[in-house]
Amino acid sequence: DVGEVYSRLLDHRPVIQGEIRYFVKEFEEKRGLRELRVLENLKNTIFETNERVLPKCEQAMQDNLSETFKRLQAANAMIHRLQEREYEARKLQADKVMAREEKCIAHCEEFMKEQQKKRAEVDEEHRKAMERLKEQYSDMEKELAKYVSF
């Protein structure tokens, strides 16, 4: 009795094996070869993609990349020319500014020399005027000294 109680209550292998057989039978009957057909269709799709679609895509990509590369090279050449023109324009502008600055410095130096010359002339005139005034005042003092003795 104990063996029978044990096998009925605790040994589930016969029930599980029966369920497994039932599941496999149902799976094979209902699904049949559907998975095999799906896999075959998938294989055909992949083959077609590899043989036809992928080469077309690669060729289109190569054509477009080649055209894009040519356009980029042309754009790069134009930008390089523009940079050279801008560099030349800036250099020309800098040369003009430098020439103006040198001209201004030369003009300033000439102006300062002229001012020094005029200052020297004014100083000389002032010195001569001072000498004349000294002579005049000394003459006036002599004249005054003549009249004081009376």
DSSP file with accessible surface (Angstrom, degrees, kcal/mol):
  #  RESIDUE AA STRUCTURE BP1 BP2  ACC     N-H-->O    O-->H-N    N-H-->O    O-->H-N    TCO  KAPPA ALPHA  PHI   PSI    X-CA   Y-CA   Z-CA
    1    1 A D     >        0   0  165      0, 0.0     4,-2.7     0, 0.0     5,-0.2   0.000 360.0 360.0 360.0 -39.4    0.0    0.0    0.0
    2    2 A V  H  >  +     0   0  123      1,-0.2     4,-2.8     2,-0.2     5,-0.2   0.911 360.0  50.7 -62.4 -41.5    2.7    2.4    0.8
    3    3 A G  H  > S+     0   0   52      1,-0.2     4,-2.4     2,-0.2    -1,-0.2   0.886 111.9  47.5 -63.6 -38.1    4.3    2.0   -2.6
    4    4 A E  H  > S+     0   0  109      2,-0.2     4,-2.3     1,-0.2    -1,-0.2   0.913 112.2  48.5 -71.2 -40.1    1.0    2.6   -4.3
    5    5 A V  H  X S+     0   0   81     -4,-2.7     4,-2.7     2,-0.2     5,-0.4   0.930 112.9  49.7 -62.8 -43.1    0.3    5.7   -2.1
    6    6 A Y  H  X>S+     0   0  127     -4,-2.8     4,-2.6     1,-0.2     5,-1.3   0.944 111.7  47.0 -62.0 -46.1    3.7    7.0   -2.9
    7    7 A S  H  <5S+     0   0   52     -4,-2.4    -1,-0.2     1,-0.2    -2,-0.2   0.872 116.2  44.8 -68.1 -32.7    3.3    6.5   -6.6
    8    8 A R  H  <5S+     0   0  191     -4,-2.3    -1,-0.2    -5,-0.2    -2,-0.2   0.883 125.5  29.2 -76.6 -39.3   -0.1    8.1   -6.7
    9    9 A L  H  <5S+     0   0  114     -4,-2.7    -2,-0.2    -5,-0.2    -3,-0.2   0.870 133.7  21.3 -90.8 -40.5    0.8   11.1   -4.5
   10   10 A L  T  <5S+     0   0  113     -4,-2.6     2,-0.9    -5,-0.4    -3,-0.2   0.700 101.7  79.0-109.2 -20.9    4.5   11.8   -5.1
   11   11 A D      < +     0   0   38     -5,-1.3     4,-0.2    -4,-0.2    -1,-0.1  -0.777  44.2 163.6 -96.3 104.4    5.5   10.2   -8.4
   12   12 A H     >  +     0   0  108     -2,-0.9     4,-2.6     1,-0.2     5,-0.2   0.354  43.9 103.2-100.5   4.1    4.3   12.6  -11.2
   13   13 A R  H  > S+     0   0  158      1,-0.2     4,-2.8     2,-0.2     5,-0.3   0.914  78.9  50.2 -59.2 -45.3    6.5   11.2  -14.0
   14   14 A P  H  > S+     0   0   82      0, 0.0     4,-1.9     0, 0.0    -1,-0.2   0.929 113.5  46.9 -62.8 -36.2    3.7    9.2  -15.7
   15   15 A V  H  > S+     0   0   95     -4,-0.2     4,-2.3     2,-0.2    -2,-0.2   0.942 114.1  46.9 -69.0 -45.2    1.4   12.3  -15.8
   16   16 A I  H  X S+     0   0   95     -4,-2.6     4,-2.5     2,-0.2    -1,-0.2   0.921 111.2  51.5 -64.9 -41.4    4.2   14.6  -17.0
   17   17 A Q  H  X S+     0   0  100     -4,-2.8     4,-2.4    -5,-0.2    -1,-0.2   0.908 109.8  50.4 -64.4 -37.2    5.2   12.1  -19.7
   18   18 A G  H  X S+     0   0   29     -4,-1.9     4,-2.4    -5,-0.3    -1,-0.2   0.918 110.4  49.0 -65.1 -43.2    1.6   11.9  -20.9
   19   19 A E  H  X S+     0   0  123     -4,-2.3     4,-2.7     2,-0.2    -2,-0.2   0.900 110.4  51.4 -63.7 -39.6    1.3   15.7  -21.0
   20   20 A I  H  X S+     0   0   99     -4,-2.5     4,-2.6     2,-0.2     5,-0.2   0.935 110.5  48.3 -64.6 -44.6    4.6   15.9  -23.0
   21   21 A R  H  X S+     0   0  163     -4,-2.4     4,-2.3     1,-0.2    -2,-0.2   0.921 112.3  49.2 -61.5 -41.4    3.3   13.3  -25.5
   22   22 A Y  H  X S+     0   0  136     -4,-2.4     4,-2.7     2,-0.2     5,-0.2   0.933 111.6  48.7 -63.6 -44.6    0.1   15.2  -25.9
   23   23 A F  H  X S+     0   0  138     -4,-2.7     4,-2.8     2,-0.2     5,-0.2   0.936 112.6  47.7 -62.7 -45.3    1.8   18.6  -26.4
   24   24 A V  H  X S+     0   0   62     -4,-2.6     4,-2.6     2,-0.2     5,-0.2   0.926 112.7  49.1 -63.5 -42.6    4.2   17.1  -29.0
   25   25 A K  H  X S+     0   0  117     -4,-2.3     4,-2.3    -5,-0.2     5,-0.2   0.948 114.1  44.8 -62.7 -47.6    1.3   15.4  -30.8
   26   26 A E  H  X S+     0   0   44     -4,-2.7     4,-2.8     2,-0.2     5,-0.4   0.914 113.3  51.4 -62.8 -42.1   -0.8   18.6  -30.9
   27   27 A F  H  X>S+     0   0   94     -4,-2.8     4,-2.0    -5,-0.2     5,-0.6   0.936 112.7  44.6 -62.6 -46.6    2.2   20.7  -31.9
   28   28 A E  H  X5S+     0   0  130     -4,-2.6     4,-1.0    -5,-0.2    -1,-0.2   0.896 117.4  44.6 -67.2 -38.6    3.0   18.5  -34.8
   29   29 A E  H  <5S+     0   0  124     -4,-2.3    -2,-0.2    -5,-0.2    -1,-0.2   0.938 120.2  37.3 -72.0 -46.4   -0.6   18.1  -36.0
   30   30 A K  H  <5S+     0   0  153     -4,-2.8    -3,-0.2    -5,-0.2    -2,-0.2   0.896 126.7  33.1 -76.8 -41.8   -1.6   21.8  -35.7
   31   31 A R  H ><5S+     0   0   97     -4,-2.0     3,-2.3    -5,-0.4     4,-0.2   0.808  81.3 165.8 -88.2 -31.8    1.5   23.5  -36.8
   32   32 A G  T 3<<S-     0   0   41     -4,-1.0     3,-0.3    -5,-0.6     4,-0.2  -0.200  71.4 -23.7  57.3-129.3    2.7   21.0  -39.3
   33   33 A L  T 3> S+     0   0  115      1,-0.2     4,-2.5     2,-0.1    -1,-0.3   0.100 101.1 115.5-102.5  20.1    5.4   22.3  -41.6
   34   34 A R  H <> S+     0   0  121     -3,-2.3     4,-2.6     1,-0.2     5,-0.2   0.919  77.1  48.6 -58.0 -44.7    4.5   25.9  -41.1
   35   35 A E  H  > S+     0   0   59     -3,-0.3     4,-2.8     1,-0.2    -1,-0.2   0.907 110.4  52.0 -63.4 -38.9    7.8   26.8  -39.4
   36   36 A L  H  > S+     0   0  104      2,-0.2     4,-2.4     1,-0.2    -1,-0.2   0.921 110.9  47.3 -64.3 -41.0    9.7   25.1  -42.1
   37   37 A R  H  X S+     0   0  149     -4,-2.5     4,-2.7     2,-0.2    -2,-0.2   0.911 111.8  50.5 -65.5 -40.7    7.9   27.1  -44.8
   38   38 A V  H  X S+     0   0   85     -4,-2.6     4,-2.5     1,-0.2    -2,-0.2   0.930 111.9  47.7 -62.4 -44.6    8.5   30.3  -42.8
   39   39 A L  H  X S+     0   0  109     -4,-2.8     4,-2.6     2,-0.2    -1,-0.2   0.901 111.4  50.6 -64.1 -39.2   12.2   29.5  -42.6
   40   40 A E  H  X S+     0   0   85     -4,-2.4     4,-2.6     2,-0.2    -2,-0.2   0.921 111.1  48.2 -64.2 -43.3   12.3   28.7  -46.3
   41   41 A N  H  X S+     0   0   98     -4,-2.7     4,-2.5     2,-0.2    -2,-0.2   0.908 111.9  50.1 -62.6 -41.0   10.6   32.0  -47.2
   42   42 A L  H  X S+     0   0   94     -4,-2.5     4,-2.5     2,-0.2    -2,-0.2   0.919 110.0  50.5 -63.2 -41.5   13.0   33.8  -44.9
   43   43 A K  H  X S+     0   0  130     -4,-2.6     4,-2.6     1,-0.2    -2,-0.2   0.927 111.1  48.6 -62.9 -43.9   16.0   32.0  -46.6
   44   44 A N  H  X S+     0   0   78     -4,-2.6     4,-2.7     2,-0.2    -2,-0.2   0.904 111.3  50.2 -63.3 -40.0   14.7   33.0  -50.0
   45   45 A T  H  X S+     0   0   80     -4,-2.5     4,-2.6     2,-0.2    -2,-0.2   0.924 112.0  47.1 -64.6 -42.8   14.2   36.6  -48.9
   46   46 A I  H  X S+     0   0   87     -4,-2.5     4,-2.9     2,-0.2     5,-0.2   0.926 112.3  50.0 -65.4 -42.8   17.7   36.8  -47.5
   47   47 A F  H  X S+     0   0  127     -4,-2.6     4,-2.6     2,-0.2     5,-0.2   0.935 112.2  47.3 -61.2 -46.3   19.2   35.2  -50.7
   48   48 A E  H  X>S+     0   0   96     -4,-2.7     4,-2.8     2,-0.2     5,-1.2   0.912 112.3  50.6 -62.4 -40.2   17.3   37.7  -52.9
   49   49 A T  I  <>S+     0   0   59     -4,-2.6     5,-3.1     1,-0.2    -2,-0.2   0.939 113.8  44.1 -63.0 -45.8   18.4   40.6  -50.7
   50   50 A N  I  <5S+     0   0   87     -4,-2.9    -1,-0.2     1,-0.2    -2,-0.2   0.866 120.9  39.5 -66.3 -38.3   22.0   39.4  -50.9
   51   51 A E  I  <5S+     0   0  112     -4,-2.6    -2,-0.2    -5,-0.2    -1,-0.2   0.825 134.0   8.4 -84.7 -32.0   22.0   38.7  -54.6
   52   52 A R  I  X5S+     0   0  152     -4,-2.8     4,-1.5    -5,-0.2    -3,-0.2   0.811 125.7  42.8-117.4 -52.5   19.9   41.6  -56.0
   53   53 A V  I  ><S+     0   0   66     -5,-1.2     4,-2.7     2,-0.2     5,-0.2   0.933 111.4  52.2 -71.1 -45.8   19.0   44.3  -53.6
   54   54 A L  H  ><S+     0   0   76     -5,-3.1     4,-2.8     1,-0.2     5,-0.2   0.928 109.6  48.1 -61.3 -45.6   22.4   44.7  -51.8
   55   55 A P  H  > S+     0   0   58      0, 0.0     4,-2.7     0, 0.0    -1,-0.2   0.911 112.4  50.2 -62.1 -38.0   24.4   45.1  -55.1
   56   56 A K  H  X S+     0   0  155     -4,-1.5     4,-2.7     2,-0.2    -2,-0.2   0.926 112.2  47.3 -62.8 -43.5   21.9   47.7  -56.3
   57   57 A C  H  X S+     0   0   74     -4,-2.7     4,-2.7     2,-0.2    -1,-0.2   0.909 112.2  49.6 -64.0 -42.0   22.2   49.6  -53.0
   58   58 A E  H  X S+     0   0  104     -4,-2.8     4,-2.8    -5,-0.2    -2,-0.2   0.918 112.1  48.0 -62.5 -42.9   26.0   49.4  -53.1
   59   59 A Q  H  X S+     0   0  110     -4,-2.7     4,-2.7     2,-0.2    -2,-0.2   0.931 113.0  47.6 -64.6 -44.4   26.1   50.7  -56.7
   60   60 A A  H  X S+     0   0   46     -4,-2.7     4,-2.8     1,-0.2     5,-0.2   0.915 112.8  49.5 -62.3 -40.8   23.7   53.6  -55.9
   61   61 A M  H  X S+     0   0   99     -4,-2.7     4,-3.2    -5,-0.2     5,-0.2   0.928 111.1  48.9 -64.9 -43.5   25.7   54.4  -52.8
   62   62 A Q  H  X S+     0   0  110     -4,-2.8     4,-2.6     2,-0.2    -2,-0.2   0.924 112.8  48.3 -61.8 -43.3   29.0   54.4  -54.8
   63   63 A D  H  X S+     0   0   89     -4,-2.7     4,-2.3     2,-0.2    -2,-0.2   0.941 115.7  43.5 -62.0 -46.3   27.4   56.6  -57.5
   64   64 A N  H  X S+     0   0  107     -4,-2.8     4,-2.8     1,-0.2    -2,-0.2   0.892 114.1  50.0 -68.1 -40.1   26.0   59.1  -55.0
   65   65 A L  H  X S+     0   0   93     -4,-3.2     4,-2.9    -5,-0.2    -1,-0.2   0.902 110.3  51.0 -65.4 -38.0   29.3   59.1  -52.9
   66   66 A S  H  X S+     0   0   59     -4,-2.6     4,-2.3    -5,-0.2    -2,-0.2   0.943 113.2  44.6 -63.4 -46.2   31.3   59.7  -56.0
   67   67 A E  H  X S+     0   0   88     -4,-2.3     4,-2.3     2,-0.2    -2,-0.2   0.923 114.6  48.9 -63.6 -43.1   29.1   62.6  -57.0
   68   68 A T  H  X S+     0   0   69     -4,-2.8     4,-2.6     1,-0.2    -2,-0.2   0.911 109.9  52.1 -64.1 -40.1   29.1   63.9  -53.4
   69   69 A F  H  X S+     0   0  119     -4,-2.9     4,-2.4     1,-0.2    -1,-0.2   0.916 109.3  49.7 -63.0 -42.0   32.9   63.6  -53.2
   70   70 A K  H  X S+     0   0  122     -4,-2.3     4,-2.4     2,-0.2    -1,-0.2   0.916 111.6  48.8 -62.2 -42.8   33.3   65.6  -56.5
   71   71 A R  H  X S+     0   0  171     -4,-2.3     4,-2.7     2,-0.2    -2,-0.2   0.905 110.6  50.9 -64.6 -40.9   30.9   68.3  -55.1
   72   72 A L  H  X S+     0   0  109     -4,-2.6     4,-2.7     2,-0.2    -2,-0.2   0.900 109.7  50.2 -63.9 -39.1   32.9   68.5  -51.9
   73   73 A Q  H  X S+     0   0  105     -4,-2.4     4,-2.4     2,-0.2    -2,-0.2   0.920 111.6  48.1 -64.1 -42.6   36.1   68.8  -53.7
   74   74 A A  H  X S+     0   0   51     -4,-2.4     4,-2.5     2,-0.2    -2,-0.2   0.924 113.0  48.1 -63.4 -42.9   34.7   71.7  -55.8
   75   75 A A  H  X S+     0   0   39     -4,-2.7     4,-2.7     1,-0.2    -2,-0.2   0.914 111.0  51.2 -64.0 -40.3   33.4   73.4  -52.7
   76   76 A N  H  X S+     0   0  112     -4,-2.7     4,-2.4     1,-0.2    -1,-0.2   0.912 109.9  49.5 -63.1 -41.7   36.7   73.0  -51.0
   77   77 A A  H  X S+     0   0   41     -4,-2.4     4,-2.4     2,-0.2    -2,-0.2   0.918 111.6  48.9 -64.1 -42.1   38.5   74.5  -54.0
   78   78 A M  H  X S+     0   0   98     -4,-2.5     4,-2.7     2,-0.2    -2,-0.2   0.927 111.4  49.1 -64.0 -42.3   36.1   77.5  -54.0
   79   79 A I  H  X S+     0   0   91     -4,-2.7     4,-2.6     1,-0.2    -1,-0.2   0.912 109.8  52.3 -64.0 -39.4   36.5   78.0  -50.3
   80   80 A H  H  X S+     0   0   99     -4,-2.4     4,-2.3     2,-0.2    -1,-0.2   0.926 110.5  47.6 -62.1 -44.3   40.3   77.9  -50.7
   81   81 A R  H  X S+     0   0  119     -4,-2.4     4,-2.6     1,-0.2    -2,-0.2   0.910 111.5  50.7 -62.9 -41.9   40.1   80.5  -53.5
   82   82 A L  H  X S+     0   0  101     -4,-2.7     4,-2.7     1,-0.2    -2,-0.2   0.911 109.6  50.5 -62.2 -40.5   37.9   82.7  -51.3
   83   83 A Q  H  X S+     0   0  117     -4,-2.6     4,-2.7     2,-0.2    -1,-0.2   0.907 110.1  50.0 -64.2 -40.0   40.3   82.4  -48.4
   84   84 A E  H  X S+     0   0   98     -4,-2.3     4,-2.7     2,-0.2    -2,-0.2   0.923 111.6  48.2 -63.8 -43.3   43.2   83.4  -50.7
   85   85 A R  H  X S+     0   0  163     -4,-2.6     4,-2.8     2,-0.2    -2,-0.2   0.921 112.8  48.1 -61.9 -43.7   41.2   86.4  -52.0
   86   86 A E  H  X S+     0   0   97     -4,-2.7     4,-2.8     2,-0.2    -2,-0.2   0.914 111.5  50.4 -64.0 -40.2   40.4   87.4  -48.4
   87   87 A Y  H  X S+     0   0  145     -4,-2.7     4,-2.6     2,-0.2    -2,-0.2   0.929 112.1  47.0 -62.9 -44.7   44.0   87.0  -47.4
   88   88 A E  H  X S+     0   0  112     -4,-2.7     4,-2.9     2,-0.2    -2,-0.2   0.909 112.4  50.2 -63.6 -41.4   45.2   89.2  -50.3
   89   89 A A  H  X S+     0   0   58     -4,-2.8     4,-2.8     2,-0.2    -2,-0.2   0.921 112.5  46.5 -63.5 -43.5   42.5   91.8  -49.5
   90   90 A R  H  X S+     0   0  169     -4,-2.8     4,-2.8     2,-0.2    -2,-0.2   0.901 112.8  49.9 -64.9 -39.8   43.5   91.9  -45.8
   91   91 A K  H  X S+     0   0   99     -4,-2.6     4,-2.7     2,-0.2    -2,-0.2   0.926 111.9  47.9 -64.5 -43.8   47.2   92.1  -46.8
   92   92 A L  H  X S+     0   0   98     -4,-2.9     4,-2.5     2,-0.2    -2,-0.2   0.924 112.8  48.9 -61.1 -44.3   46.5   95.0  -49.2
   93   93 A Q  H  X S+     0   0  101     -4,-2.8     4,-2.6     1,-0.2    -2,-0.2   0.919 111.5  49.2 -61.9 -42.8   44.4   96.7  -46.5
   94   94 A A  H  X S+     0   0   57     -4,-2.8     4,-2.8     1,-0.2    -2,-0.2   0.905 110.3  51.0 -64.5 -39.8   47.2   96.2  -44.0
   95   95 A D  H  X S+     0   0   92     -4,-2.7     4,-2.7     2,-0.2    -1,-0.2   0.908 110.6  49.1 -63.5 -40.6   49.8   97.6  -46.4
   96   96 A K  H  X S+     0   0  100     -4,-2.5     4,-2.8     2,-0.2    -2,-0.2   0.923 112.0  48.1 -63.3 -44.0   47.5  100.7  -47.0
   97   97 A V  H  X S+     0   0   64     -4,-2.6     4,-2.7     2,-0.2    -2,-0.2   0.924 112.3  49.3 -62.5 -42.2   47.2  101.2  -43.3
   98   98 A M  H  X S+     0   0   98     -4,-2.8     4,-2.8     2,-0.2    -2,-0.2   0.918 111.3  49.2 -64.2 -41.9   50.9  100.9  -42.9
   99   99 A A  H  X S+     0   0   55     -4,-2.7     4,-2.7     2,-0.2    -2,-0.2   0.920 112.3  48.1 -63.5 -43.5   51.6  103.3  -45.7
  100  100 A R  H  X S+     0   0  152     -4,-2.8     4,-2.8     2,-0.2    -2,-0.2   0.908 112.2  50.0 -61.5 -41.4   49.2  105.8  -44.2
  101  101 A E  H  X S+     0   0  108     -4,-2.7     4,-2.6     2,-0.2    -2,-0.2   0.926 111.7  46.8 -64.6 -44.2   50.8  105.4  -40.8
  102  102 A E  H  X S+     0   0  122     -4,-2.8     4,-2.8     2,-0.2    -1,-0.2   0.908 113.2  49.7 -63.2 -41.6   54.3  105.9  -42.2
  103  103 A K  H  X S+     0   0  163     -4,-2.7     4,-2.7     2,-0.2    -2,-0.2   0.915 111.6  48.9 -62.5 -42.3   53.0  109.0  -44.1
  104  104 A C  H  X S+     0   0   84     -4,-2.8     4,-2.7     2,-0.2    -2,-0.2   0.911 111.5  49.0 -64.1 -42.2   51.4  110.3  -40.9
  105  105 A I  H  X S+     0   0   84     -4,-2.6     4,-2.8     2,-0.2    -2,-0.2   0.927 112.4  48.1 -64.4 -43.4   54.6  109.7  -38.9
  106  106 A A  H  X S+     0   0   52     -4,-2.8     4,-2.7     1,-0.2    -2,-0.2   0.921 112.8  48.5 -62.4 -43.0   56.7  111.5  -41.6
  107  107 A H  H  X S+     0   0  124     -4,-2.7     4,-2.8     1,-0.2    -2,-0.2   0.911 111.7  49.9 -62.4 -41.6   54.2  114.4  -41.7
  108  108 A C  H  X S+     0   0   68     -4,-2.7     4,-2.7     2,-0.2    -2,-0.2   0.915 111.1  48.4 -64.4 -43.5   54.3  114.6  -37.9
  109  109 A E  H  X S+     0   0  114     -4,-2.8     4,-2.5     2,-0.2    -2,-0.2   0.919 112.6  48.4 -63.3 -42.8   58.1  114.6  -37.9
  110  110 A E  H  X S+     0   0  122     -4,-2.7     4,-2.6     2,-0.2    -2,-0.2   0.922 111.5  50.4 -61.4 -43.4   58.2  117.3  -40.6
  111  111 A F  H  X S+     0   0   96     -4,-2.8     4,-2.6     1,-0.2    -2,-0.2   0.920 110.4  49.5 -61.4 -42.7   55.6  119.3  -38.5
  112  112 A M  H  X S+     0   0   98     -4,-2.7     4,-2.6     2,-0.2    -2,-0.2   0.909 110.7  49.8 -66.0 -39.0   57.8  119.0  -35.4
  113  113 A K  H  X S+     0   0  154     -4,-2.5     4,-2.5     2,-0.2    -1,-0.2   0.925 111.6  49.0 -63.3 -43.1   60.9  120.1  -37.3
  114  114 A E  H  X S+     0   0   84     -4,-2.6     4,-2.9     1,-0.2    -2,-0.2   0.907 110.9  50.2 -62.6 -40.7   59.0  123.1  -38.6
  115  115 A Q  H  X S+     0   0   79     -4,-2.6     4,-2.7     2,-0.2    -2,-0.2   0.904 110.0  50.1 -65.5 -40.3   57.7  123.9  -35.1
  116  116 A Q  H  X S+     0   0  103     -4,-2.6     4,-2.6     2,-0.2    -2,-0.2   0.920 111.6  49.1 -61.9 -42.3   61.3  123.7  -33.7
  117  117 A K  H  X S+     0   0  139     -4,-2.5     4,-2.5     2,-0.2    -2,-0.2   0.936 112.9  46.3 -62.6 -46.5   62.4  126.0  -36.5
  118  118 A K  H  X S+     0   0   98     -4,-2.9     4,-3.0     1,-0.2    -2,-0.2   0.898 111.7  52.3 -63.9 -38.4   59.6  128.5  -35.8
  119  119 A R  H  X S+     0   0  143     -4,-2.7     4,-3.1     2,-0.2    -1,-0.2   0.918 109.1  49.4 -63.2 -43.0   60.3  128.3  -32.1
  120  120 A A  H  X S+     0   0   57     -4,-2.6     4,-2.6     2,-0.2    -2,-0.2   0.911 111.9  49.1 -62.4 -41.2   64.0  129.1  -32.7
  121  121 A E  H  X S+     0   0   98     -4,-2.5     4,-2.8     2,-0.2    -2,-0.2   0.927 112.8  46.9 -62.6 -45.0   63.0  132.0  -34.9
  122  122 A V  H  X S+     0   0   88     -4,-3.0     4,-2.8     1,-0.2    -2,-0.2   0.920 112.4  50.2 -64.8 -40.5   60.6  133.3  -32.2
  123  123 A D  H  X S+     0   0   86     -4,-3.1     4,-2.7     2,-0.2    -1,-0.2   0.912 111.6  48.7 -62.4 -41.5   63.2  132.8  -29.5
  124  124 A E  H  X S+     0   0   73     -4,-2.6     4,-2.8     2,-0.2    -2,-0.2   0.928 112.1  47.9 -63.8 -44.1   65.7  134.7  -31.7
  125  125 A E  H  X S+     0   0  129     -4,-2.8     4,-2.9     1,-0.2    -2,-0.2   0.912 112.2  50.3 -62.4 -39.8   63.3  137.6  -32.3
  126  126 A H  H  X S+     0   0  117     -4,-2.8     4,-2.7     2,-0.2    -2,-0.2   0.921 110.5  49.0 -64.7 -43.4   62.5  137.6  -28.6
  127  127 A R  H  X S+     0   0  107     -4,-2.7     4,-2.5     2,-0.2    -2,-0.2   0.941 113.0  47.2 -61.3 -45.1   66.2  137.8  -27.7
  128  128 A K  H  X S+     0   0  109     -4,-2.8     4,-2.8     1,-0.2    -2,-0.2   0.913 112.3  50.2 -62.8 -41.4   66.7  140.6  -30.2
  129  129 A A  H  X S+     0   0   35     -4,-2.9     4,-2.8     1,-0.2    -1,-0.2   0.904 110.1  50.4 -63.5 -39.9   63.7  142.5  -28.9
  130  130 A M  H  X S+     0   0   82     -4,-2.7     4,-2.8     2,-0.2    -2,-0.2   0.917 110.6  49.4 -63.6 -41.2   65.0  142.1  -25.3
  131  131 A E  H  X S+     0   0   86     -4,-2.5     4,-2.9     2,-0.2    -2,-0.2   0.918 111.7  48.7 -63.5 -43.0   68.4  143.5  -26.4
  132  132 A R  H  X S+     0   0  156     -4,-2.8     4,-3.2     1,-0.2    -2,-0.2   0.923 112.2  48.6 -61.9 -42.6   66.7  146.4  -28.1
  133  133 A L  H  X S+     0   0   73     -4,-2.8     4,-3.3     2,-0.2     5,-0.3   0.912 111.4  49.7 -65.2 -39.5   64.7  147.1  -25.0
  134  134 A K  H  X S+     0   0  141     -4,-2.8     4,-2.9     2,-0.2    -2,-0.2   0.935 113.6  46.1 -62.5 -44.9   67.8  146.9  -22.8
  135  135 A E  H  X S+     0   0  113     -4,-2.9     4,-3.1     2,-0.2    -2,-0.2   0.923 113.7  49.4 -62.2 -42.9   69.6  149.3  -25.1
  136  136 A Q  H  X S+     0   0  105     -4,-3.2     4,-2.7     2,-0.2    -2,-0.2   0.933 113.8  45.2 -62.8 -45.3   66.5  151.5  -25.2
  137  137 A Y  H  X S+     0   0  141     -4,-3.3     4,-2.6     2,-0.2    -2,-0.2   0.891 113.3  49.6 -67.8 -36.4   66.2  151.5  -21.4
  138  138 A S  H  X S+     0   0   49     -4,-2.9     4,-2.3    -5,-0.3    -2,-0.2   0.919 112.3  48.5 -68.8 -37.4   69.9  152.0  -21.0
  139  139 A D  H  X S+     0   0   86     -4,-3.1     4,-2.7     2,-0.2    -2,-0.2   0.915 111.8  50.0 -63.5 -40.8   69.7  155.0  -23.4
  140  140 A M  H  X S+     0   0  102     -4,-2.7     4,-2.8     1,-0.2    -2,-0.2   0.893 109.5  50.9 -65.5 -37.5   66.7  156.3  -21.5
  141  141 A E  H  X S+     0   0  138     -4,-2.6     4,-2.8     2,-0.2    -1,-0.2   0.907 110.3  49.4 -66.6 -38.6   68.7  156.0  -18.2
  142  142 A K  H  X S+     0   0  133     -4,-2.3     4,-1.7     2,-0.2    -2,-0.2   0.922 112.8  47.1 -64.2 -44.3   71.6  157.9  -19.7
  143  143 A E  H  X S+     0   0   87     -4,-2.7     4,-1.5     1,-0.2    -2,-0.2   0.907 114.2  47.6 -62.3 -41.9   69.2  160.6  -21.0
  144  144 A L  H  X S+     0   0  110     -4,-2.8     4,-1.8     1,-0.2    -2,-0.2   0.877 107.1  56.4 -67.3 -35.3   67.6  160.6  -17.6
  145  145 A A  H  X S+     0   0   61     -4,-2.8     4,-1.3     1,-0.2    -1,-0.2   0.861 103.9  55.2 -66.9 -30.5   71.0  160.8  -15.9
  146  146 A K  H  < S+     0   0  119     -4,-1.7     4,-0.4     1,-0.2    -1,-0.2   0.919 111.4  43.3 -66.3 -40.8   71.7  163.9  -17.9
  147  147 A Y  H >< S+     0   0  149     -4,-1.5     3,-0.5     1,-0.2    -1,-0.2   0.759 106.7  60.8 -79.2 -23.3   68.6  165.6  -16.7
  148  148 A V  H 3< S+     0   0  106     -4,-1.8    -1,-0.2     1,-0.2    -2,-0.2   0.868  95.0  62.9 -72.5 -32.5   69.1  164.5  -13.1
  149  149 A S  T 3<        0   0   98     -4,-1.3    -1,-0.2    -5,-0.2    -2,-0.2   0.748 360.0 360.0 -68.2 -19.0   72.4  166.3  -12.8
  150  150 A F    <         0   0  196     -3,-0.5    -1,-0.1    -4,-0.4    -3,-0.1   0.286 360.0 360.0 -68.8 360.0   70.7  169.6  -13.4
